[in-house]
């Protein structure tokens, strides 16, 4: 059976899996399977994938490349505005992705568990990063989040153990639940003065984090926010913070002193036993 027949059978099988309703809407163009302007599948064997601009694609659909362990590089053409859920999830061989400035949103789990990715430049057109978008990308060491981003989804960078530093842009107003949970390699983080809340488990398990500056715009620190950040030695909590959730800094074994206001409501076991509390009022 020749190569052309095999590829055709693969495309037909993919269309069949999409259900009978997809037939009439689905087109095969070379190695790419489209439904309207949405790329829904790739049947090729190339490790370096350049998606042709002349296909008129506006969206990389859900699971379009998911679990394809062969591809190493993908170039997304201009005109694409969104990257769908799980579009590249579990592509363990993927080391390089070029995202054009036309993309405005990165969906949930879009690049989850792409262990080979070491860096990611998110274009300044992107306004939202979905939940778990880069979760489990253990090889990721650096990421640039542009000032256009206003929303970072829950657990979007959780488990990125290789991530060493991150700058959160001033367009972000809240750091959601477990966004950087388990980022053990994270040594520094810049929280802008636009942020008003730090969510539950936001930096939990970031054992490499040695210092953190909480700006005076922050009013609440969630439960377990800095749980098991064993490298933290001191923290200054501004008087703007009205509440600190339970276990927020628990098991921060190197933490010796915390500066805070007496007016701040502190949850149970928020700090390790024996830590020195220094009040600013």
Protein Blocks (a to p, Z undefined) as FASTA:
>chain_A
ZZklmmmmmmmmmmmmnojklgojaccehjbccehjacfbdfbfbfbdcddfklopabdc
ehklgoiakbmbdcddehiabdcehklgoilkbmbdcddfkbmbdcehklgoilkbmbdc
ddfkbmbdcehklgoilkbmbdcddfkbmbdcehklgoilkbmbdcddfkbmbdcehklg
oilklmbdcddfkbmbdcehklgoilkbmbdcddfkbmbdcehklgoilkbmbdcddfkl
mbdcehklgoilkbmbdcddfklccdehkbcehiacddfZZ
